Amino acid sequence: MADLELKDLKNVTIKNIDHNKVLNLTDLVSYQQGQVVSRTLSQVKQISLTLFAFDTGEGISTHSAPGDAMVQVLDGVAEVTIGDEVFNVGAGESIVMPANIPHGLEARERFKMLLTLIKQ
């Protein structure tokens, strides 16, 4: 964002990453032992984009969200639970967790994901 002038920053909806540059999303979050690391890329009224890095065994407990959430696994493997169903989702794969349905996930091995939440 160095090329943007200060007056232009109020219009930026994607933040915390360089603009006008080719990026590898997996390089933008780092694994930390025993932790979940996140980096918010956008959080506006109806959409949020967040990168996550999960150490093995770490996760997000079961909850429901006000909109559809799409997980795009960038590296590793996640176990994603939606309602009563369990899915193993690996690098290069995606899954949608529907709005208002309980869901959660756990790292079966270290994994990174891009989470896109579209609120209703």
C-alpha positions as CSV (number, residue, x, y, z in Angstrom):
1,M,0.0,0.0,0.0
2,A,3.0,2.3,0.0
3,D,2.0,3.7,-3.4
4,L,-1.4,4.9,-2.0
5,E,-1.7,8.4,-0.7
6,L,-3.1,8.9,2.8
7,K,-6.3,10.5,1.4
8,D,-6.9,7.2,-0.6
9,L,-6.8,5.0,2.5
10,K,-10.4,5.7,3.5
11,N,-11.6,3.8,0.3
12,V,-9.4,0.7,0.9
13,T,-11.6,-2.3,1.6
14,I,-8.8,-4.9,1.4
15,K,-6.2,-4.2,4.0
16,N,-3.1,-5.7,5.7
17,I,-1.6,-6.8,2.3
18,D,0.1,-5.1,-0.5
19,H,-1.9,-3.8,-3.4
20,N,-0.8,-4.0,-7.1
21,K,1.5,-7.0,-6.3
22,V,1.2,-10.7,-6.9
23,L,0.9,-12.5,-3.6
24,N,1.1,-16.1,-2.4
25,L,-1.6,-16.3,0.3
26,T,0.1,-19.1,2.2
27,D,3.1,-16.8,2.8
28,L,0.9,-14.2,4.5
29,V,0.3,-16.1,7.7
30,S,2.8,-18.2,9.7
31,Y,2.4,-21.3,11.8
32,Q,3.0,-20.8,15.5
33,Q,3.3,-23.8,17.8
34,G,0.0,-24.4,19.8
35,Q,-1.7,-21.4,18.2
36,V,-4.2,-20.2,15.7
37,V,-2.9,-17.2,13.8
38,S,-5.2,-14.9,11.8
39,R,-4.8,-12.0,9.4
40,T,-7.9,-10.0,8.5
41,L,-7.9,-8.9,4.9
42,S,-11.3,-7.3,4.7
43,Q,-14.2,-6.7,7.1
44,V,-17.0,-4.7,5.7
45,K,-20.7,-4.9,6.3
46,Q,-21.5,-8.0,4.3
47,I,-18.2,-9.7,3.6
48,S,-15.1,-10.6,5.6
49,L,-11.9,-12.3,4.4
50,T,-9.5,-13.8,6.9
51,L,-6.4,-15.9,6.5
52,F,-5.7,-18.4,9.2
53,A,-2.8,-20.7,10.1
54,F,-3.6,-23.6,12.5
55,D,-1.1,-25.7,14.4
56,T,-1.9,-29.5,14.6
57,G,-4.9,-30.1,17.0
58,E,-5.9,-26.4,17.1
59,G,-9.3,-25.4,15.8
60,I,-12.4,-23.3,16.0
61,S,-15.2,-24.7,18.3
62,T,-18.6,-25.4,17.0
63,H,-20.7,-22.3,16.4
64,S,-23.1,-20.9,13.7
65,A,-22.6,-17.8,11.6
66,P,-25.1,-15.2,10.1
67,G,-24.0,-16.0,6.6
68,D,-22.4,-18.6,4.4
69,A,-18.7,-19.2,5.1
70,M,-16.4,-20.7,2.5
71,V,-13.2,-22.4,3.6
72,Q,-10.4,-22.6,1.0
73,V,-7.6,-24.8,2.3
74,L,-4.3,-23.4,1.1
75,D,-2.0,-25.9,2.9
76,G,-2.4,-29.0,5.0
77,V,-5.6,-30.8,6.1
78,A,-8.6,-29.7,8.2
79,E,-11.4,-31.7,9.6
80,V,-14.6,-29.6,9.1
81,T,-17.8,-30.5,10.9
82,I,-21.1,-29.1,9.5
83,G,-24.1,-30.2,11.5
84,D,-23.6,-33.9,12.0
85,E,-21.3,-34.4,8.9
86,V,-17.5,-34.5,9.0
87,F,-15.3,-33.7,6.0
88,N,-11.6,-33.9,5.6
89,V,-10.6,-30.9,3.4
90,G,-7.0,-30.7,2.0
91,A,-4.9,-28.2,0.2
92,G,-6.6,-26.9,-3.0
93,E,-10.0,-27.9,-1.8
94,S,-12.9,-25.8,-0.5
95,I,-16.2,-26.3,1.4
96,V,-19.1,-24.0,2.2
97,M,-20.5,-24.0,5.7
98,P,-24.1,-22.8,5.3
99,A,-25.5,-19.9,7.4
100,N,-27.1,-20.7,10.7
101,I,-25.9,-24.4,10.7
102,P,-23.5,-25.3,13.5
103,H,-20.0,-25.9,12.2
104,G,-16.4,-26.1,13.5
105,L,-13.0,-27.2,12.4
106,E,-9.8,-28.8,13.6
107,A,-6.3,-29.1,12.2
108,R,-5.6,-32.8,11.6
109,E,-2.2,-31.5,10.5
110,R,-1.0,-27.9,10.3
111,F,-3.1,-26.1,7.8
112,K,-3.8,-22.7,6.4
113,M,-7.0,-21.4,5.0
114,L,-8.8,-18.4,3.5
115,L,-12.2,-17.9,5.1
116,T,-14.8,-15.9,3.2
117,L,-17.9,-15.0,5.1
118,I,-20.9,-13.6,3.2
119,K,-23.4,-12.2,5.6
120,Q,-27.1,-12.2,4.8
